[in-house]
Amino acid sequence: MIIGIDLGGTKIAGVLATPSGKILMDVHIPTEANQGKKRVIENIHKVIDTLIKSHKVKIKAIGIGAPGPILYEKGIVVEAPNLPGWEKVHLKDILEKEYKVPVFVDNDANCAALAEAWFGAGKFVKHFLYMTVSTGIGGGIIIDKKLYRGAIGAAGEFGHMIIDSKKTYICACGNYGCLESLASGTAIKKMTGMDAIAAHLAAHQGDKKAKKALEEVAHYLAIGVANLVNIFNPEMIVIGGGLSNMWQHIGLPVKKEFKKYALTLPAKSVKIVRAKLKGDAGVLGAAALCL
């Protein structure tokens, strides 16, 4: 058996799973990030201990998806957004010392991409990109069935490609005109004053402001997708995250509009699809690190 942990800013999710991706048990507890690094690590231990004791099984490995850039080989979290004090945390060493099994740590979006590669929409595809569109925008790159992490583990930050530097929305990274600042849940909030779910509902009910905001988000996402198609020439782009649940207002317009900006041949060959695993992508991807 293997354990997958998705470490988030507000909650820690964990699963006990088989190598085929069957979830035997899942656990969710608050991260308590405001209580400091020590408390968060204690809560990771709590999730792992609960999973082990639940089935009284011997685990072979633990995989963890964490936010921010990760030094994969050493299992070091370089820095983690929304986790105060998390800088150069040797998470692999900490957990291997405690549990005496191999521990693998990677970026959470990379884990989601890996999950779709092993168990989801990209299962039969060699080259694809995973884009998560939620409060922010991230991504993972699968080349020849392998995860591409980049020189320092920071590859796949699709949300920080500059789309329109003249736009006045500042991104969390400090730049202007990032895709994330124009086409995420945060962008919808800035445009409408509503969170993405409320804006989606309002658009369904005919609210012009909400409808226009979703159209603008889809427009900028289409430009971002076209850039990725032109650069990577993937077989498929898998779109996940909370905004993928608004497929009618976001996904379908992106599928249609990206062709205006992408080169003809790669645009014809690529498929734009919705992620299959949804909420389980993070934990299953963390488990897939063990495989």
Secondary structure, DSSP 8 states (H G I E B T S, - for coil): -EEEEEE-SSEEEEEEE-TT--EEEEEEEE--GGG-HHHHHHHHHHHHHHHHHHHT----EEEEEESS-EETTTTEEEE-TTSTT-EEEEHHHHHHHHH-S-EEEEEHHHHHHHHHHHHSTTTT-SSEEEEEESSSEEEEEEETTEEE--SSS-TT-GGGSBS-TT---B-TTS-BSBHHHHHSHHHHHHHHSS-HHHHHHHHHTT-HHHHHHHHHHHHHHHHHHHHHHHHH--SEEEEESGGGGGTTTTHHHHHHHGGGTS-HHHHHH-EEEE-SSGGGHHHHHHHHTT-
